[in-house]
Amino acid sequence: MVRNLPDCRKPRGIRHRYYAVLTIALAAVLSGARSFIAIGELAAALTQSQLKRLGARFNRKKQRYDAPSESTLRRVLQSSDASVLDNALGHWLYQQSDDADTDALAIDGKTLRGARRPDGSQVHLLSAFLHQQGITVAQREVGAKTNEIPELPHLLQPLDVSGRVITADAMHTQKKTARFIIEEKEADYVFTVKDNQKTLREDIAALDKSAFSPSASDSG
């Protein structure tokens, strides 16, 4: 997952491979670490076998694998492109999912409580997650001067969602979005229609329900 990510560090003085530092940090976070100090402590507690499997550096003088220090972990994580790492992790989770080929994908936005930009505006994320497993497989920050609607295509663009059902709330019930999902991503969609789209609601209500499943199969 992380072997092909570009190393953000300058070549001089590098002791630990970039992908190894990221993998060890990820393992620590998955184990419950929620701070740089905790990540460093969990990394230092890894066994030689674990360090080897996670790609740690082998110290020939000491004849042992070295875990990156807390300061090294901190520097690498702080200098890395968070969006690139997030996309790589989401793509990996997407591939590992047992129901990756059949589970519907939900699109949902949320404002992060307590997270603010330098201008004081709150941080808002648009996420895609698997319905059954609740695993987030992609997310994007929605800029302060835009909204979720134009961000949805960018969110789905790197994902292979062919044949999958995409669900979203009424905000995304847009012709352009529906066309993108069907024509470009070769997927299906289920959108919510509310009273703010009165004409569309009336058109739906006027449709002959026998034309839709399961009524259609029953009548034929």
C-alpha positions in Angstrom: 0.0 0.0 0.0 2.7 2.5 1.0 5.7 1.2 -0.9 4.9 3.4 -3.9 4.2 6.6 -2.1 6.7 9.4 -2.8 9.2 10.0 0.1 8.8 13.5 1.3 12.3 13.6 3.0 15.6 14.9 1.8 18.0 12.1 0.8 20.7 13.1 3.3 20.7 11.5 6.7 17.9 9.0 5.9 18.1 5.9 8.1 14.7 4.4 8.0 12.8 3.6 4.8 9.8 5.8 4.2 7.3 3.0 3.7 8.5 1.3 6.9 8.0 4.4 9.0 4.5 4.8 7.7 3.7 1.1 8.1 4.9 1.1 11.7 2.9 4.3 12.5 -0.2 2.8 10.9 0.2 -0.4 12.9 0.5 1.7 16.1 -2.6 3.7 15.2 -4.6 0.6 14.5 -3.5 -0.7 17.9 -5.0 2.4 19.6 -2.3 5.0 19.6 -3.7 8.5 19.4 -0.6 10.7 19.8 2.9 10.9 18.5 4.2 9.8 21.9 1.9 6.8 22.0 2.9 5.9 18.4 6.6 6.1 19.5 6.0 3.9 22.6 4.2 1.2 20.6 6.9 1.3 17.9 9.6 0.8 20.6 7.7 -2.1 22.1 7.6 -4.1 18.8 9.4 -7.4 18.8 12.2 -8.2 16.4 9.9 -10.4 14.4 7.3 -7.7 14.1 9.9 -5.0 13.1 11.2 -7.3 10.4 7.7 -7.9 9.0 7.0 -4.2 9.0 10.1 -3.4 7.0 12.2 -1.8 9.8 15.9 -1.1 9.3 18.4 -3.8 10.1 21.3 -2.5 12.2 24.3 -4.5 11.1 26.5 -3.3 14.0 23.9 -4.4 16.6 22.6 -7.3 14.5 19.0 -6.3 15.2 16.1 -4.4 13.7 15.7 -0.8 14.8 12.4 0.9 15.4 12.1 4.5 14.3 12.2 6.9 17.2 9.2 9.1 18.3 10.9 12.2 16.8 11.5 10.4 13.5 7.9 9.2 13.4 6.7 12.7 14.2 8.8 14.4 11.5 7.8 11.9 8.8 4.1 12.1 9.6 4.0 15.9 9.8 5.9 16.3 6.5 3.8 13.8 4.6 0.9 14.7 2.3 -2.1 13.7 4.5 -4.5 13.5 1.5 -2.1 11.2 -0.4 -1.8 8.9 2.7 -5.5 9.0 3.3 -6.3 8.0 -0.3 -3.7 5.1 -0.2 -5.2 3.8 3.1 -8.8 4.1 1.8 -7.9 2.3 -1.4 -6.2 -0.5 0.5 -9.2 -0.9 2.8 -11.4 -1.0 -0.2 -9.4 -3.8 -1.7 -9.3 -5.8 1.6 -13.1 -5.6 2.2 -14.8 -9.0 2.0 -17.8 -7.4 0.3 -15.8 -5.0 -1.8 -17.5 -6.2 -5.0 -21.1 -6.1 -3.8 -21.5 -3.7 -0.8 -23.2 -0.4 -1.6 -21.3 2.8 -1.2 -22.7 5.6 0.8 -21.7 9.3 0.4 -22.0 11.5 3.5 -20.6 14.8 4.7 -19.8 15.8 8.2 -18.3 18.8 10.0 -15.5 18.0 12.3 -16.2 19.4 15.7 -13.3 21.4 17.1 -11.3 21.4 13.8 -11.0 24.9 12.2 -9.0 26.4 9.4 -6.7 29.4 9.9 -9.6 31.7 8.8 -11.8 30.3 11.6 -14.1 28.3 9.3 -14.9 24.7 10.4 -13.4 21.7 8.5 -16.0 19.7 6.6 -15.3 16.3 5.0 -17.1 14.4 2.3 -16.7 10.6 2.8 -17.5 7.4 0.9 -18.0 4.3 3.1 -19.2 0.8 2.7 -22.8 0.3 3.8 -22.5 -3.1 5.5 -19.1 -2.7 7.1 -19.0 1.0 7.8 -15.4 1.3 6.4 -14.5 4.7 5.0 -12.7 4.1 1.7 -12.3 7.7 0.5 -12.7 11.2 1.9 -12.1 14.8 0.8 -12.1 18.1 2.5 -14.8 20.4 1.3 -13.4 23.9 0.8 -14.9 26.8 2.7 -16.0 28.5 -0.5 -17.7 25.5 -2.1 -20.0 22.7 -1.0 -20.3 18.9 -1.3 -21.9 18.8 -4.7 -18.9 19.5 -6.9 -16.7 17.4 -4.6 -18.5 14.2 -5.1 -17.1 13.4 -8.6 -13.5 14.1 -7.3 -14.3 11.7 -4.3 -15.4 8.9 -6.5 -13.0 9.4 -9.4 -10.1 7.1 -8.2 -12.5 4.3 -7.0 -13.6 1.4 -9.2 -17.3 1.4 -8.4 -18.5 -0.3 -11.6 -21.7 -2.2 -11.0 -22.0 -0.8 -7.4 -24.9 1.1 -6.0 -24.1 4.7 -4.8 -26.4 6.3 -2.2 -26.5 9.9 -1.2 -28.8 12.4 0.5 -31.0 15.0 -1.2 -28.2 17.5 -1.7 -26.7 15.3 -4.3 -29.9 14.6 -6.2 -28.6 16.5 -9.3 -28.7 15.6 -13.0 -25.0 16.2 -13.4 -24.1 13.9 -10.5 -26.5 11.1 -11.7 -25.0 11.3 -15.2 -21.5 11.1 -13.8 -22.2 8.0 -11.8 -24.0 6.2 -14.6 -21.9 7.3 -17.6 -18.4 7.7 -16.2 -18.4 5.4 -13.3 -20.8 2.8 -14.7 -22.6 2.5 -11.4 -26.1 2.9 -10.2 -27.5 5.4 -7.7 -30.2 5.8 -5.1 -30.9 9.4 -4.2 -33.3 11.0 -1.7 -35.9 13.4 -3.0 -37.4 16.0 -0.6 -39.9 18.8 -0.6 -37.3 21.3 -1.9 -37.5 19.5 -5.2 -41.3 19.7 -5.5 -41.6 19.2 -9.2 -39.4 16.1 -9.1 -41.4 14.7 -6.2 -44.7 15.3 -8.0 -43.3 13.6 -11.2 -42.2 10.5 -9.1 -45.6 10.4 -7.4 -47.3 10.4 -10.8 -45.4 7.4 -12.1 -47.2 4.1 -12.6 -45.8 2.0 -9.7 -46.4 -1.2 -11.7 -43.5 -0.2 -13.9 -41.1 -0.8 -11.0 -39.8 -3.8 -9.2 -41.2 -5.8 -7.5 -44.5 -4.8 -9.0 -43.2 -5.1 -12.6 -42.2 -8.7 -12.1 -45.5 -9.6 -10.4 -47.5 -8.2 -13.3 -45.6 -9.9 -16.0 
